[in-house]
Amino acid sequence: MTMTQAVLLGAVEGLTEYLPVSSTGHLLVAERLMGLEKESTSPTLDDKRSKTAADAYTICIQAGAILAVVWLYFGRIKQIGRGILGQDREGLVMMINVVAAFLPAAIVGLLFNNAIKTHLFGIWPVISAWFLGGLAILVVVHFNGGSGKSMRAGRTLDQLRIKMALIIGFVQCIAMWPGVSRSLVTIVGGILVGLSLPAAVEFSFLLGLLTLGAATGYDFLKHGQLMLQTFDGLSLLIGLLSAFLFAVFSIKWMVGYLSRHSLAIFGYYRVLAAIAGAALLLT
């Protein structure tokens, strides 16, 4: 992996991780375009090892995007920390809600991780998920009045209850299909249980800390040695830094944009990306 490829993969991860467009899907496409992953009807052992290492790399550089949320939402994270120490009741409730929303995906991920990577980590599954997810966004926006103003009405994050958090957690399991977008389903799940759009977005960020952190740690422990043998440590550090910087920019832009507009732009983007991707593959 060249330094330019590491920067670009980090940029793709950082820009797309918290937007409802699927970072995993974009990274799989980026790997394919850069030649880091080649599909074959009869892959050799080296092909399989290279694909495993590339997939592990794109998951591990999520740590940069995680740090971006820690940097930008340190006040809320500090409140949760005080809650764990018994010094802030709202912080404790928030921690319980985040853990409750995390558990369904953790259980499903441990049970079906290998099957998901074997059958769903491909270009066509990603394109299908982009298209269906885009339609889902447009449907949600339509039934919420078609404007961002109606979606900004609803419960605040402090009004979230454990039953609502569990529902968001079960909805998050859908995002194990690459291309669906963890951010998309958790934001939509939050809106469906009654959260305002800003509250749903913030909860999606906080839930991502735990979900992405667990996924990153698990993959590093399982495939870290192979990844570092295939791609050197400097490439990993550059990818992490790039992901951090672009995630900070992406989060700030998204929060500002959604304070004035609806999610519709992401729905149109996903549908167009799916059509363009399918056209490229077919031609």
Stockholm file with secondary structure:
# STOCKHOLM 1.0

chainA/1-283         MTMTQAVLLGAVEGLTEYLPVSSTGHLLVAERLMGLEKESTSPTLDDKRSKTAADAYTICIQAGAILAVVWLYFGRIKQIGRGILGQDREGLVMMINVVAAFLPAAIVGLLFNNAIKTHLFGIWPVISAWFLGGLAILVVVHFNGGSGKSMRAGRTLDQLRIKMALIIGFVQCIAMWPGVSRSLVTIVGGILVGLSLPAAVEFSFLLGLLTLGAATGYDFLKHGQLMLQTFDGLSLLIGLLSAFLFAVFSIKWMVGYLSRHSLAIFGYYRVLAAIAGAALLLT
#=GR chainA/1-283 SS CCHHHHHHHHHHHHHHTTTTTCHHHHHHHHHHHHTSCCCCSSCCHHHHHHHHHHHHHHHHTHHHHHHHHHHHTHHHHHHHHHHHTTSCHHHHHHHHHHHHHHHHHHHHHHHHHHHHHHHHSSHHHHHHHHHHHHHHHHHHHHHTTSSHHHHTCSBCGGGCCHHHHHHHHHHHGGGGSTTSCHHHHHHHHHHHTTBCHHHHHHHHHHHHHHHHHHHHHHHHHHHHHHHHHHSCHHHHHHHHHHHHHHHHHHHHHHHHHHTTSCSHHHHHHHHHHHHHHHHHHHC
#=GC SS_cons         CCHHHHHHHHHHHHHHTTTTTCHHHHHHHHHHHHTSCCCCSSCCHHHHHHHHHHHHHHHHTHHHHHHHHHHHTHHHHHHHHHHHTTSCHHHHHHHHHHHHHHHHHHHHHHHHHHHHHHHHSSHHHHHHHHHHHHHHHHHHHHHTTSSHHHHTCSBCGGGCCHHHHHHHHHHHGGGGSTTSCHHHHHHHHHHHTTBCHHHHHHHHHHHHHHHHHHHHHHHHHHHHHHHHHHSCHHHHHHHHHHHHHHHHHHHHHHHHHHTTSCSHHHHHHHHHHHHHHHHHHHC
//
